[in-house]
């Protein structure tokens, strides 16, 4: 966009226009009525609200929910360039980090220097998954797709031949951070296998 | 969804599934590449990030940004039932409040009592527009569609025959809360009129 009042605001407006592209980045999950694939922008909203709901199930001392929300609003912005890498795509994961770091430099690079440092910092913190906030943010980000799959007949599990143990490994971070949600997830996976929308390990395809 | 571990978590999971429907509620704005209308879920993410970017332009004492972000994430949830009411739709506004209050009772009613009270409170605060947080949240929510319109050839202005003074009245809350953004908006409207994507008051249709 043209130069507005000052270059600081110009950069910020360019950034808000650039990240609009997340509305066109498709994930493997379907929206819950099953009608279409979910995009990363609407996911980013949904996961932030989900974190607000699930925060009460974290172990003490609880992560700072405000920092978690901000982290989740920014955590997938790199997908404007790097696209969404499916959680179970081993090949995609090989160069995921490199692709996403280049994307972070370019996209957050539109921001004024101080804001860029802070926002890239939040994204790196999420990726590193070491702080309590990043661990909780990662946990909910891995848990919500189970609910999507449960509501949509296991859409992305079935299409990709995912088995129960893969899902359990994927959501491992939930166990220590949110024990009640871990029990919920295990119960959900039992029901999903019973319904035939998730493959048991070693089982032939059920669908 | 079935009863999970406890009815508290059941209600919260039912809520996260219910609000998934915002991904299917269409707004008048187009996404910035002009390819389709924006939905309310992705808007809710975009506006929360926009508030994070624009907070530095508020007058002192600045609103609490964390409260603003949470308010914006929840502000349009009533649209699951009530739909999006176009900002310049006088007829739609006649019963907007009634429709939205019924929606709030039903949708937030899925939540456990304590969370319901808190979240309905945030939504009511946004609607009332009296606190510094609600005033800023309303200001950015009115400003961002201008940027969408600017990028998409005035899509929702042109389609609905909107003139400059209507836009100015709509964004009036910006002037006192974020003076630099008001100047930006006035400049943007000048350029929009020059480009022929926004009608000048009293002018015949230019398109």
Boltz contact constraints between the chains, C-beta under 6 A:
constraints:
  - contact:
      token1: [A, 4]
      token2: [B, 184]
      max_distance: 6.0
  - contact:
      token1: [A, 5]
      token2: [B, 183]
      max_distance: 6.0
  - contact:
      token1: [A, 5]
      token2: [B, 184]
      max_distance: 6.0
  - contact:
      token1: [A, 12]
      token2: [B, 53]
      max_distance: 6.0
  - contact:
      token1: [A, 16]
      token2: [B, 50]
      max_distance: 6.0
  - contact:
      token1: [A, 17]
      token2: [B, 32]
      max_distance: 6.0
  - contact:
      token1: [A, 20]
      token2: [B, 31]
      max_distance: 6.0
  - contact:
      token1: [A, 20]
      token2: [B, 32]
      max_distance: 6.0
  - contact:
      token1: [A, 23]
      token2: [B, 31]
      max_distance: 6.0
  - contact:
      token1: [A, 23]
      token2: [B, 42]
      max_distance: 6.0
  - contact:
      token1: [A, 31]
      token2: [B, 20]
      max_distance: 6.0
  - contact:
      token1: [A, 31]
      token2: [B, 23]
      max_distance: 6.0
  - contact:
      token1: [A, 32]
      token2: [B, 17]
      max_distance: 6.0
  - contact:
      token1: [A, 32]
      token2: [B, 20]
      max_distance: 6.0
  - contact:
      token1: [A, 41]
      token2: [B, 42]
      max_distance: 6.0
  - contact:
      token1: [A, 41]
      token2: [B, 45]
      max_distance: 6.0
  - contact:
      token1: [A, 42]
      token2: [B, 23]
      max_distance: 6.0
  - contact:
      token1: [A, 42]
      token2: [B, 41]
      max_distance: 6.0
  - contact:
      token1: [A, 42]
      token2: [B, 42]
      max_distance: 6.0
  - contact:
      token1: [A, 44]
      token2: [B, 45]
      max_distance: 6.0
  - contact:
      token1: [A, 45]
      token2: [B, 41]
      max_distance: 6.0
  - contact:
      token1: [A, 45]
      token2: [B, 44]
      max_distance: 6.0
  - contact:
      token1: [A, 45]
      token2: [B, 45]
      max_distance: 6.0
  - contact:
      token1: [A, 48]
      token2: [B, 73]
      max_distance: 6.0
  - contact:
      token1: [A, 49]
      token2: [B, 73]
      max_distance: 6.0
  - contact:
      token1: [A, 50]
      token2: [B, 16]
      max_distance: 6.0
  - contact:
      token1: [A, 53]
      token2: [B, 12]
      max_distance: 6.0
  - contact:
      token1: [A, 66]
      token2: [B, 66]
      max_distance: 6.0
  - contact:
      token1: [A, 73]
      token2: [B, 48]
      max_distance: 6.0
  - contact:
      token1: [A, 73]
      token2: [B, 49]
      max_distance: 6.0
  - contact:
      token1: [A, 183]
      token2: [B, 5]
      max_distance: 6.0
  - contact:
      token1: [A, 184]
      token2: [B, 4]
      max_distance: 6.0
  - contact:
      token1: [A, 184]
      token2: [B, 5]
      max_distance: 6.0
